[in-house]
Amino acid sequence: MRKIMYPESAHTANTVHAAAETPPTYGGLPNRLLTAFEVAEFVGCHEETVRRAYLRGLLVSQRFVVRSRRFHPRDVRDWIARGAPTRIS
């Protein structure tokens, strides 16, 4: 099967390349679901602290497969704003 190549206009070429050059971030966090280890590394606490936070309802998580949880960066930033145990900088 052959690919058909269409010429790009100046407008579409700039928007496509601009989006590819700067990956989306959410306040220093990547724009994807994060594991408990990644959240703990960003916040500066232990991985078990993150698990206890979602078990207590302080941090919103989403089930991922059977035994795994993932966290949205927006929820992590919200948890930090409400007083998550962060490392002292």
C-alpha contacts under 8 A as a table, 3 or more apart, distances in Angstrom:
res1	aa1	res2	aa2	distance
8	E	12	T	6.48
8	E	13	A	6.01
9	S	12	T	5.56
9	S	13	A	6.15
10	A	13	A	5.25
10	A	14	N	6.28
11	H	14	N	5.50
11	H	15	T	6.50
12	T	15	T	5.26
12	T	16	V	6.08
13	A	16	V	5.40
13	A	17	H	6.22
14	N	17	H	5.35
14	N	18	A	5.92
15	T	18	A	5.13
15	T	19	A	6.18
16	V	19	A	5.36
16	V	20	A	6.34
17	H	20	A	5.00
17	H	21	E	6.10
18	A	21	E	5.25
18	A	22	T	6.65
19	A	22	T	5.76
19	A	23	P	6.96
20	A	23	P	6.50
24	P	30	P	6.71
24	P	31	N	5.90
25	T	28	G	5.98
25	T	29	L	5.51
25	T	30	P	4.60
25	T	31	N	5.17
26	Y	29	L	4.95
26	Y	30	P	5.95
26	Y	31	N	5.84
26	Y	73	P	6.41
26	Y	74	R	7.22
27	G	77	R	7.72
29	L	42	F	8.00
29	L	73	P	6.20
30	P	73	P	7.31
31	N	72	H	7.97
31	N	73	P	6.72
32	R	72	H	6.72
32	R	73	P	7.18
33	L	70	R	5.53
33	L	71	F	5.24
33	L	72	H	4.92
33	L	73	P	6.89
34	L	38	E	5.97
34	L	39	V	6.47
34	L	70	R	5.23
34	L	71	F	4.97
34	L	72	H	6.35
34	L	73	P	7.18
35	T	38	E	5.22
35	T	39	V	6.32
35	T	69	R	6.67
35	T	70	R	4.99
35	T	71	F	6.38
36	A	39	V	5.13
36	A	40	A	6.10
36	A	47	E	5.98
36	A	50	V	6.15
36	A	51	R	6.92
36	A	69	R	7.22
36	A	70	R	6.82
36	A	71	F	7.36
37	F	40	A	5.09
37	F	41	E	6.10
37	F	47	E	5.38
38	E	41	E	5.06
38	E	42	F	6.21
39	V	42	F	5.16
39	V	43	V	6.03
39	V	47	E	7.77
39	V	50	V	7.26
39	V	71	F	7.74
39	V	76	V	7.25
40	A	43	V	5.15
40	A	44	G	5.63
40	A	45	C	5.10
40	A	46	H	5.63
40	A	47	E	5.12
40	A	49	T	7.68
40	A	50	V	6.29
41	E	44	G	5.22
41	E	45	C	6.73
41	E	46	H	7.72
41	E	47	E	7.87
43	V	80	I	7.56
43	V	84	A	7.79
43	V	85	P	7.48
43	V	86	T	5.21
43	V	87	R	6.93
44	G	85	P	7.69
44	G	86	T	5.18
44	G	87	R	4.86
45	C	49	T	6.58
45	C	50	V	7.72
45	C	85	P	6.55
45	C	86	T	6.09
45	C	87	R	6.71
46	H	49	T	5.30
46	H	50	V	6.99
47	E	50	V	5.31
47	E	51	R	6.59
48	E	51	R	4.97
48	E	52	R	6.13
49	T	52	R	5.12
49	T	53	A	6.13
50	V	53	A	5.05
50	V	54	Y	6.55
50	V	59	L	7.78
51	R	54	Y	5.44
51	R	55	L	6.23
52	R	55	L	4.97
52	R	56	R	6.09
53	A	56	R	5.24
53	A	57	G	6.21
53	A	58	L	5.03
53	A	59	L	5.46
54	Y	57	G	4.87
54	Y	58	L	5.56
54	Y	59	L	4.51
54	Y	60	V	5.98
54	Y	61	S	6.47
55	L	58	L	7.64
56	R	59	L	7.83
57	G	60	V	6.67
58	L	79	W	6.99
59	L	75	D	6.74
59	L	76	V	7.09
59	L	79	W	6.08
60	V	71	F	6.85
60	V	75	D	6.21
61	S	69	R	6.10
61	S	70	R	5.68
61	S	71	F	4.95
61	S	72	H	7.35
62	Q	69	R	5.51
62	Q	70	R	5.28
62	Q	71	F	6.32
63	R	66	V	7.24
63	R	67	R	7.75
63	R	68	S	6.13
63	R	69	R	4.69
63	R	70	R	6.44
64	F	67	R	7.21
64	F	68	S	5.07
64	F	69	R	5.16
64	F	70	R	6.26
65	V	68	S	6.03
71	F	75	D	6.89
71	F	76	V	6.94
72	H	75	D	5.41
72	H	76	V	6.49
73	P	76	V	4.98
73	P	77	R	6.19
74	R	77	R	5.26
74	R	78	D	6.22
75	D	78	D	4.97
75	D	79	W	6.13
76	V	79	W	5.05
76	V	80	I	6.29
77	R	80	I	5.10
77	R	81	A	6.20
78	D	81	A	5.05
78	D	82	R	6.28
79	W	82	R	5.16
79	W	83	G	6.54
79	W	84	A	5.74
80	I	83	G	5.27
80	I	84	A	4.57
80	I	85	P	7.66
80	I	86	T	7.54
81	A	84	A	7.15
